[in-house]
Amino acid sequence: MTTSASIRAAIVQLVSGLDLKRNLESVEHWISQASAEGADLIVLPENFALMESPQLQALGSQEGDSGGPVRQRLASLAREHQCYILAGSLPCARRPDGQPCQGRVRSMSLLLGPDGHECARYDKIHLFDVAVGDAQGQYRESDRFEAGDSLTVHPIGTQGLVLGLSVCFDLRFPQLYQALSQQGANLMAVPSAFTYTTGKAHWELLLRARAIENQCYVLAPNQGGQHSEKRRTWGHSMIVDPWGEVIAAAPPEGEGMAVAELYLADILSRRQQMPLRSPLAGQVG
C-alpha cells in the first residue's frame, strides 16, 4: 500500500422520472462530463434509471442478469471512459445467487470496473417503510422490494482505497457503516432518493456523522427535484471528508455533479491522530 494513493471521484445528481430513455440520456451526459473532469469513480443516485412506478417490476425482470439492457449500457460507458461506475440502485428481480425474488424486486447497487465487468453488488438492506409529513405521506418500499441480507466492500484500484456500499435509508443505521469499516472500507457510497422533508431535516447531519464516526470519505449522490405531483427529493448531493467537512457539493436542486480528489493519506492520518476502535466493537448489535 502507498499512502500517496488517491482517486478523483464524481457524484451525479439527477431528477429521474418515468421516462427510462430520458433518464439514461441524462446518465450518459453526466458520466461524460465527469469523465472529462478526470473522474476515476462516478457514483449515480438511487433510482437513477426509473423512479418508483408500475414499470419497476418489468425493468427488474429485464435487469435480472448482466445481459440486461441498462447493465449492458453501463458496462459500455465504463469501458468507454475507463472508470469505475457505481450504479446507485437498479431494480433486479433476481437475488445474487440467481434465485427469483418471488413477485418483488431488489434494490441493487452495482459496481462496474473500467473494463466494464461487474465487480460488486449490494442489495439494499433497510427498506423505506415510514410515514413522512409530505404530499406522499406514506412510503412502503417493502410492498414492492425484497430486502438484501449481506454487506459489500470492494477495492477501487490496488492502492488501499476500499469502497463500502449502501443505499439511502441505510444511512440511518450507523452499525451498518461500522461493519463496513471493520471489513476495510474507507470510502462509503450512499446513493439516495432522500425525500425533501427528511432531507431538509437530516441529510447533511447524517452524512457528516457517518464520515466522522468511521473516519472515511462519504460519497452521497441524491435525487434532487420534483418527480411527480407528490414526490419531491432534497438534492444537496455532497462529498464529505474523514473530518466531517463537506469538500464538494452539487447544486441544491436539479441535475448536476460534484467532483473531489480523495486521498488515502488523509484517511490514515485522521485514524492515527484519533484512534476510534472501541473495545465494544462486535459486542453491540
N, C-alpha and C positions, 0 to 999 in steps of 0.2 A: 504494500500500500504506500502511495506517496501522498503526503499531506498537501502538496501543491495541486491536487486534483480539483477540478471544477467543471460544472456544466452550465450551459445557458438554457434556462427554462422559460417557456411561454405558457400562459394560461389564457384561454379563449372564452369570452363571454358572448352568449347568444340570446336570442329571443325566439326559440323554436316554437313552431305552431303545428298545424295539422297537415301541412304540405311537405311530404317527405322529400320531394325533389328540390324544393326551395331550401329546405333545411340543409341538405347535403351540399348544395351550391355555396351556402354561407360557410359551411365547414371547410370546403376546399379553398375558398377565398382567404380565410383566416390562417389556415395552415400554410398557404403560400406566403402570406405576409410575415408570419412568424419565422418561416424558413429564411426569408430574405433578411431578417434581423439576426440570423445566425443561431436559431434555437436548435439545441440538441434533443430536447424533450418538449413536446407540445401536449398540453392536457386540455381535453374538451370537457364541458359540463355534463351533468346528469341529463338524460333525456335529450341529448343533442340531436338525434335523428327524428324524434317524434315525441311531442308532449302527450300526456295521458289522453287517450282517445279509444274508440272502439277498434281502431286499427292495430293496437298494441299486440293483441294475440296473433293476428295474421303476420305482423312483422317478426314477432318472436319465433313463429314457426319457420319463417324463411331463414332466420339467422340461427337456426339450431345447430349448425356446424360451420366450419371455417369456409365452406363454399357459399355462404350467404352473400347476397349482393353488396350489402353495406360493409361487411367484413372484408370482402374482396377489394372494395373501393379504398378502404382504409389501408389495406396492405399495399396497394399500388402507390398510394400517397406517401407511405413510409419509405418505400423503395425509391420513389422519385426524389424525395427531399433528404434521404439518408439521415433520418432522425427517428427517435422513439416517439410514438403517438399513444397516448392513453385515451382510449375511447371511454369517456366518463361513465355512461351507462347506456346499455343497449338491451332491449328485451330479448330473452332467449328461452325457448320452450324446452330446452334440454339441460339437465344438470351436467356438471363436469365429467361425470362417468358415462355420459351418453343416454342415461335414462330420461324418459319424458317427465314433465312436471305435472302431469295429471290435471289438465284443464287450466293451468295458470302459467305464468312465465317467471323467470328470474330476472332481476336487475343486475346485469353482468357488466363489470368494468374490465376492459380488455386492454392489455399492454402489447403493442406491436413493436418489434425491433427494426433497426434500419434496413434489415434485409427483407422486411415485410412479414416475417414469421410471427405468429402469436406466441409470446414467451411467458405470459402470465395472465391468469384470470381470477377475479374476485367477484363473488355474488353477494350483494348487499344483505347484511345480517339483520339490521334493525329496520323494520318496516314502519312507515309513517302512518300510524293509526291514532289520530289525535283530533281534538276539537280546537279550531283556531277562530279567533274573532274577526274573520274577514268575510267577503262575499260568498266564498265557497262554504265556509262554516265547518264542515266535517270532511276529513280525509281518511280513507281506509285502503291503504295500499294492499293489505292482506286479502282483499276481495279479489284481486287480480294477480298478485305477486306471491311467489313462494320464497321464504327466507333462505339465504345461504347459511352455511354452517362451518366455514373454515376461513382462516386468515391467510393473507398472501403478501409476501415480500419478494422483491426481485432486484438484483443489482442493475444499475444503469452504468454501462461500461465496465471497466475492470479495475478501477482505482479506489474503491471503497465507498462509493455512494450507493445507497440501497433505498429503494422506493417501497413504502408501505401503502397498501391500497385500502380505501374506504369510500363510502358514498353517503353524502348528505346527512340524513338523520343519525347515522353512526356518530356524527360529531358530538352528540350529547352524551356519549358513553366513553369516559376517559380511560376506562380499563382496556378498551379495545386498542387504543393507541399505546398504552403502556406495554401491552402484549406484543404489538408490532415492534416497538423499540427493543424489547427483550430478544426479539428474533433478528435484530440487526438493522432495522430501518432507521435511517437518519434524515430521510425526506418523507413527508406524508402528503398524499394526494387526497383531496376532499372535493371531488366533482359534485356539484349540488344544483338543486332547483328550490332553494330556500324561499318560502313564501315572503311576501312583502312584510307582513305583520311580524312573523317570528324573526326574520332577518333584521328588521329595524331594531328589535329588542336585543338580540343575542348573537348575531352572525360574527361580527368582528371580535367581540368579547370571547367567544368560544374558540375561535381560530387562534387568537393570541395565547389563550390559556393552554391549548394543546401544544403549541410551539414551545412555550416556556417550560411546561411540565416535562417534556421529552427532549428538550434542548436540540430541536431539529427544525428544518425548514418545513413550512406548510404551504402547499400549492392548492389554492382554492378558487377554481373557476365556477361561477354561478350563472344560472339563467337570470336575465335582467330586464323584465318589462311586462307588458300586458299581453297575455297569451289568448285570453278569451274574456267574455263578459265577467266571469267570476274568478279567473285565475291570473294573479299578478305575482311576479317574483321580485326579489330585492336587488339583485345585481351586486355592485360593490365587490367584484372579484378582486382577490389580492394574493400577494405572496408575502409570507411572514418569515422573519429570520429566527435563529435559535434564541435570541434575546427577547423575542416578542415584538420586534419592531416591524411595521409594515414597510417593506422596501420597494414594492411596486404595486400599482393598483390600476384597474381598468376604469372606464367612466362609470359613474354611479348607476346609470341605466343605459339600455340599448346595447348594440353589438360593439365589441372592442376586444382589446387584449392588453396584457401586461407582460413585460419581459424582465428577467433579472439573472445575474450571474450568481450561482450557488457554490460556495467554497467548502470543501471538506475541512480545511484548517479552521474555519470559523466554528464549525460544529465541535471539533476536537478541543479547541481552546476553551470554549464555554463549558464543556463537560469536565475538563481538567481543573478549571478555576473553581467550579462549583459542583462537586460530585453529588448526584441526587439518587444514587442507588439506595433503595430503602431495605432495611433488614426484614421488612414485612412483605417484600416482593414475592408474589406467588401464594401468599397466605390469605389475602383478602379477595374474596370473589366479587 
